[in-house]
Structures are given as C-alpha cells and as structure tokens.
Amino acid sequence: MRFGFRPAAAAAAAVLALPAAAPAQGLYLPGGGAAHLSMGGASTATPVDAIGALYWNPAAIGRLGRSEVSVGGGVLFPDINLDSSAVGPGGRRRFGSTRSDSDAALLSSLGIVYQPDDARMTFGLGLTTLGGGGVNFPGDLANPLLSGIGPLGNVQGPIASSLTFAQLTPTAAYRVTDRLVFGAGPTVSVAATSFDPAFFAAPDDANGDGIGTFPTGTHSRPFWGGGFRAGFVYSATDRLDLGFGYTSPQWFERWKYNARDELGRPRTLFLTATLPAIYSLGAGYRATDKLLLAADVRFFDYGSTDLFGTRVRDGGLGYKGVFAAAAGARYQATDRAAVSLGYVYSDNPIPSVATLFNVQGPAITQHTAAAGVTVQLTDAISTSAGYALGFRNSLTGPVREATGVGAKFDIETQQITFTMQYKFGGGRGRKPVTPVECDCPSAAGSAASAPADPALGANLPGQRAGG
C-alpha cells in the first residue's frame, strides 16, 4: 500500500518527538534552583536569590540588596504515557498503552549578581536551563501509533527525542531613585535537539516498496540564537514592590540535520524555530518581618513564533499564546531556616482544533506545586533544597489525520532541586523596616547588626536602598 503524505499530518506527528520536560508554561520551566522554584518562580518584583533575580526581570537584580553567587541543579522525573486505538481488519478495534522510558533529565542554573558599594549600577550574569528532557517510546505492536505500519500509512514504530534549551543572560540594572530600578541586557540562547524519527520531514519511499519511512533528525550540532530583555521594579510603599519584565523572542539560526533516505543517500532536513516573547508582571509584599509574599502573571506569545506557533496546515505545531500565574510565600521559621511554598498555573498552549497535538503534545501540564527550605550555614553561605510536582494532566480525542483512530496522552512530572548561595561584598544593603533581635553571629560579631532574617539576607521587598 502506498502511503499518502500530507504536510499537516507530518507536522502533527512531530509532537510525538518533542520532549516532555517543562513542568508548566508550555516549553518553559517555572523556575531555576531550589530557592526560586519553591516560590513558584515568582520573582519579577521580589527576588530571593541571584538565580531568581535574573530569571524573569533584569531589573530585579537591583532589588536583591547584595552581591551573590547562586549555583543550582536539579533532576526532573517525567512519567509519560501514550494510549491509542484504531479499527483494524474486520472492524475490530485495537488498543494499546505504552509508557515512555524517558528516565531523568538534569537541569542547572547559575546566577551571579555584583552590587558595588554605594553605586547605582548592579551587574548580573545568568546561565539557565529553560527546559529539557525527552520521550522514548518503544515500538509496540498493540499500540497503533507505535506499531510498525501505523494508521497514518507509513513506518512509525519506536519514537525517541531529546531537546534542551539553555540561555545566557548578561544583565545590568540602574537605580534611578531609591524606589525605581531599570534593567536590561542581551540574551544568548542555545538549543540541542535530537529526533528519531524526524516527523517534521516528509517520509520517503526511495526503495519503491510503497511504504514511506520517516528520516532521523539525530545528526546535528547545537543551534544558536538570541534576543534581549528589559524591565523595571518600583517600590510603591515600604513593603510593596511592583515589577515588569519583557523578554523578546529568541531568534534561532535555521536548524539543520544530516539525514539519509531509505537507500542511504544523503538527505538534509531544515527547521525554522523561535521561542516566544514573554511579558511578566509581578508584585512582592513584606507582610511581616518574617513573611514574604510574591505573585507573578505572565504571557507567553507562542502564537507569534516560528514552528511552535505556525499553523498545522503550514507545517507547524499550532501552539497558541498562554497565560501563567505563579504565587509564592517564604517564612522565616528560625534565625537560620526559612521555608517556602509555591504554586504555578498555566494554560494549555496546544489548541483543541489540532486534536493530534492535544493528545500527543507533552507541554500540557497546568498545575505545579512546590516547596523548599533554605538554611543559613554561615554569614556568607546558605543552601536550599526543593521539590516540585507537576500534577498529571491528560488529553483525549480522535486523530483527525486518520479515520477511526483515537489517542490519549498523559504526563506527570516530579523535580528535586538544590542550590548553594554565597554572599560577598558589602553591596548597598537595605535596612529592615522594623529591626528585630537575632541571636545569630554577624560579620562584626554583634547580634544587633545581623540581618532580621539571615536565610533571606537583605532581600526584603519594602527595604529601600539607602541613599
């Protein structure tokens, strides 16, 4: 039987090859490092460490109140399942369920913030994994979408992929007044990708057997891109900070893969892709001397991107723009330990009009909860540990590209994170609104001169920078 290929069907099938790594917000991880993620990633107006200060809003480094190096790492555990059914010979329906052997994905974050004494400028450098992971579905004769000759009329079988986005963010912030900080900087992004099969390309029938075979997209190098960021933070009151951050689209060079056809002859595959512009609005409120509250609302403009936002009929993935909301709380439980809770909600970026996207697209996590603890080891060094759960979400529907085929896709993620923070230099500092006694040692050996909450250091919204 000769296959009938349609670009929309191949583009829809490409979703199978995208990794299920981001716990929320489509392709993006909600936060970096334990301290930031355990606050739900809410840091547009009120950063808790250098990683959080650099994540969404370049101006936030000017509100950190100290110089700091934060190094974070994490392990992401996805649980992904694909079910499908199809009507076979004699009208009998076949059904199969297959779990992806994805294993764990490593994540990393680095944040460096330098605030010279009594200076209006603050400088920062971030290096963050924006998202990463993969799917690894074995061939399954009982699962129509993973069987040898699937319902789309060509060779499908095992499906594996890997996709990692990382970003470098050199940043500078300027304190216009004691209450207003502006920040900006370029971004350098890199994508490392691998797809087997490469469903975004047309299958070929070079051997003339009447059955199409998709090529592989595994022979490639990292792909580079970039953009810019800008934002501000304004202290509306001594306890309330407001912030806004903008990240431009990340424009990538064209992705190129060296492949081969069924006879082993060279074949070159290309993709054009961009990451979405991000608009982030946030607030931070110092409710008491021990309780910090933060909230962010973000919009990810996937609909304007190449590949992800391109319509299915034009060979893209059909993502739509989504809103995400994050909330976090941090409580100074003791002189040396602070605990954090966070929550993230995100719209589903994959529209219902593209049923195969909805069923097989991994970027469908909508609810993520996080918790963490930060312990002050010395005056200069603290460590954080956190856990995040992306609650299981699923999509079910017919496969528009093949009559009589139904599918269900579901995903749950768990993430364990760690961070080390090292504070150095004097910085500008930020005096507490109401000083409280602390029996922990200070650099000068005086309890009265120690921070009100050492695990938070000087990072308290409403603590205005000294003049």
N, C-alpha and C positions, 0 to 999 in steps of 0.2 A: 504494500500500500504506500503510495507516495504521499509525503506529508504536505499539508497546506500551511504555509507560514504567513503570519500576519505580524507586522511590527508591534502592534498593541499587545498581542498575546505574548510575544517575547519580552516586551518591557514589563508586563505584569509578572511574568515568571521570574524576572530579575529580582523581585523582592525576596524570593527564597534565598538568594545569595547574600543578602545584607545581614550583618551580624546583629544579634540581639544583645547589646551591651549597655545601652543607656537606660538607667532606671526610670527616667522621666524626661519630659520636654523634648520628645522626639529623639534626635540623634545625640542630644547633649546630656552629660551627667549634671545633676543639680548642684554639685559642689566638689571641692577638692580638699583632700586632707580631712582628718577626723574632726578638728575643731569647727571647720567651716561646714562640712556636711551635716554634722549633728545639730546645727542650727537651721537645717533645711536649705542651706545655701543662701540664706537671706543676709546679704551684706552690702547692698547697694548704698546704704546710708550709714551702716554701723559695722565695720569690720571687727572680727575678734582675733585675727592673726594676719600675718603677711600674705598668706595664700588667699584668704577671703578678701583682703583689701584689694587684691589685683584681679579678682575673678570677674566681676561684672561691671565695675565702675572705676575708671582710672583715678578719679578724684578721691576715692576712699582712702588711698594711702596717706593723704594729708590729714586724715582724722584718726589714724592709728595711734598717734601720740608718742611714738618711739621708733627706734631703729630695730629691725628684727630680721632674722633668717628663719624661715619655716620650711621643713622638709617633710613631705607626706607621702605615704604609699598605701596601697590598698589591694584587695583581692575581690573580684566580682565573680559570683557563682550564679550563672543563669540556669533556669530549668525551662526548657522549651519543648513543646510537643506539637506535632502536626498530624491531624487526622484527615482522611479523605475517603470519599466513596464514589463509585461510578457504576453505571449499568453495563454489565458485560453481556456476552453471548447468551441468548435465550431469555434475555430480560432480567437476569438475576443480578442483584446489586452486590458489588464487592465493597468491603470496608476494611480499613487498616489504620492503626495508630502507631506512630513512631516517635521516639524521644531522640532529641539531638544530643550527641555525645560532645558537647561543647567544652566541657571542663571549665577551668577557671581562667580569668583574664586578669593580668597585672595592670595596675593603674599607678600613676605617680604625679606628684605636684611639688613644685619648688617656688617659694616666694621670698624675695629679698627687698626690704624697704630700708632706705637710708634717709634719715632726717637730721641734717646738720643742726648744731646748737644755734638757737636764736636766728634761724634762717626761714625765709618764706617758702623756699623750694623744698620739695620732698621727691626723692627718686626711687624708682622701683623696677624690678625685673621679675617676671613670672615665666614659668615653664610648666605647662599643664596638659595632661591627657584629657581632651574634651569628651572622648568616647572611644570605646574599643571592645573587641571581642569577636565572636564568630558563631556560625552554625556548622554542624557536622552531622547531617542526616545520612545514615547508611541506606543502601538500597534495600527495598522491602517489596517483595512481590505481592504482598497482601495490601499494600498501600498504593492506590492507583497513581498518585502524584510522584511516588518514588520507585515505581516499577520500571522495568526495562523500557518498554514501549508504552508511554503513558497516554492519558486521554487527550493530550494536546497533539498527538500524532507524530511524536519524534522521541528520540532516546532521551531519557531523563535520569533515572537511577540515583546513585548517591549524590548528595549535594553538600559541599563544604565551602567555607568562606572565611576571610579574616579582613577586618577593617579597623584601622586605628587613626584617629585624628589627634594631633598634638599642636600646641600653639605657644609661641614665644611672644611675650608682651613687655618690651621696654616702655617705661612709663615715667612721666614727670607731672607733678602737681604743684600748683601755685596758690598760696594763701593770700587771697585778695584782701580780706578783712579777718577779724577774729572769728567771724561767723560763716564766711563764704570761701570755699576752695574749688578751684577748677583743675581738671586734669586731662591729659591727652597722651597719645602715643601710637606708634605703628604696631601692627601685628604681623608675625611671620608664622604661617601655618604649614603643616606637612601632613600628607595622607599616605599611609601604607596599606595597600589593598591586595586582595587575592580572591579570585572567584573560580570555582570548578564545579560545574560548568559555568561559562560566561553567558548567562541567559540574556544579557543585553544585546548580544550579537545574533545575527541570523544563523540558524543551523545550515549545514551544507550537506550535499549528497554527492561528494566527489567520486565515490566508488560506484555510483549508479545503482545501488540496491533498492532505491525507492524509499529509504528511511533516512531522515535527517538526523544529524548529530551536532550538538552544540560544541563550540570550541572551548578551550580552557583559557582563563584570564589569570594565569599564575606567574608568567614571566614578565616582570615589570620592576621598576625602581620606585623609590619614594617620589611623590608628586608635591611640588611646592606651590604655595600661594600666599596671599597676604591681604591686608586691609588696614584699618585704623580704628581707634576708639577715642571717645571724648565724653566728658561728664562733669557734674558738679555735686557738691554736698553743701547744704545750707543748714545752719543751726537755728531753727525757728525760735526755740527757747533754750534755757539752760539744761533742759532734759530731753528735748526732742530734736532729732536730726532728720532732714529730708534729703534724698539724693536721686539723681537721674544719670543713667549711663547709656551710651549708644555704642554699639559695635557694628561696623559696616559689614556688608557681605564680604566673605572671604573668597577672592577670585583666584582660582587654581589654573595652572597650566593644563593643557589637554592631557588626559590620562591615556597612556599608550601601553598596549600589551602585545607581546610577540607570541603568536599562536600558530597553529597548523590545521590544515583541513584533514579529511578522512584518509587521504593518501600521504600525509606527512609533509605536504608542500607548505611553504611559509605563508602565513596569513597575519595581518596586522589589524588589531582592534583599537578603537578610539572611543573615549567618553569625554564629554564636557560637563564639568560639575562646579558648582559654587555652594558655599554654606550660607545660611540666611543671615540677614541683618537682625540684630537683637536690640529691642528697646526695653530698658529696665527702670522701674520706678520703685523707690524703697523708702522706708521710714524706720528709725530706731528710737526707742523710748526707754529712758532710765527710770523705771517705775519706783525703785527704792535703791538704796546704796548697794544692795545685793542682787537685785533682779534686773536683767536686761531683756527687753523685748524687741523683736525685729520682724518686719514683714516686707516682702517684695512682690511686685506684679510685673510680669514680663510678656513680651510679644515676640515670637519667632516667625519671621516673614518667609516661611518656606515657599509660599506660593510664587515668589518672585525669583526663585533660584533656578539655575540650570540643573537638569537631571531630576533632582528631588521635586521641584515644583513644576517641571514640564508636564504637559498633559499626556495621558496614556496613549492617545491616538497619535501623538507626535513622538513617541518613543521614550517618554519619561516615566517617572514613578507616581506623579499626580498628587504629591503632598500639598496640603493647604496650610496656611498660617495658623498658629495656635497660640493661645494664652496659657500662661502658667502662673500659679500663685504659690508663694513659699512663706512660711511663718516659723519663727524660732524663739526659744526662751532659754536664758542662761542664768543659773542661780548659783551664787557663791555660798556653797554649803558650809565650808570651813575656811580657815585662813589659808589653807593650802590647796583646796579642791573645789572645783566648780563643775556642775552637771548641766547638760544641755539636752533639749528636746527640739525636734523639728518635724515639719510636715510639708510635702510638696504635692500639689495637684496640677495636672497638665491635661489639656485637650488631646484628643487623638488626631494626629496630623494626616491620617490616611482616610480619604472620603469614602462614603458608602457607595458612591456611583461606580467605584472600581472595586468590585467585590473581591477579586483575587488579591488585591492589595490589602484589603481589610482582613482577609483570612490569613494571609501568609506574611504580612509585614510585621517585623519584630518591634517596631517603635510604637507600641500601643499601651505601655504602662501608664496608668493615670494617677495612681495613689502610691506615695512613698512616705514611710515614717522612719525617723532616725533618732538615735540617742547617743550620748557620749559623755565622757568625763575628761577634765583637764586637771593635772596635778602639777603644782609648782615644786620642782625638785630643789632648786637653788634660787637665789635672787635673779639669776640670768636665764636659767634653763627650766622649761616646762615640757610636759609630754601629754599627748591626748590620744584617746582611743575611742572609736565609734563603731556603730553598727547601723545599717540601713536595710530596710525591707521594701522592695517593690512588689506590691500585692498582685497576685495573679489576676490577669485580665485575658479575656478570650474574645475572638470574633468568629462568627459562623455565617455561612451563606453559600449560594451557588457560585460556581465558577462560570462567569459569563462567556469565557473563551471556549468552553467545551460543554456541549449539551449533556445533561444528566449527571454532571459532576458536582459534588458538594464537598466542602472542606471546613475544617475548624483549626484555628491556630491559637495557642495559649502560651503565656510566658509569666514566670515569676523570677525575681532576682533578689539575691542577698549580697551585701557588701560589708566587708570588715576593713576598717581604715585605722592608720596610726600616723601621728605627726609629732615631730620634735620642734620646739621653738627656742631660739636663742636670741635674747635681747642684748643689745650692745649700744654703747654711746649714751649721751645724755638726752638727745632729742629735745624737743620743746617742752614735753611733758604737758599734763592737763590736770589742773588742780581739782580735787573732788569737790562737789557741791557742799556736802556735809562730811567733813573728815571723821573717821571712826578709828578707834584704837585697834591696833593689831599687835599680837604678841610675837609675830614672826620677825626674824632679824632683817635689817636693812643694810644697804651697802655702807652706810655711815655708822651702823651699829646702834641706831636709835629706833625703837619701836614706833615712836610718833611720826617718824619720817617715812615709814614704809607705806606702800600703796594700800588703799582701803580694801582692795580685793586682789591679792597678788596673782591669782591664776588669770585674772583679766588684765593685769598690769595697768597701763594708763588708758586702755581702750574703753572709755565710757562715754556714750553719747551725752551731750549736755555739759561735758567738761571742756570748756572753751580753752583754746590755746592761749597761753599767756602773751601779753603784749610785748 
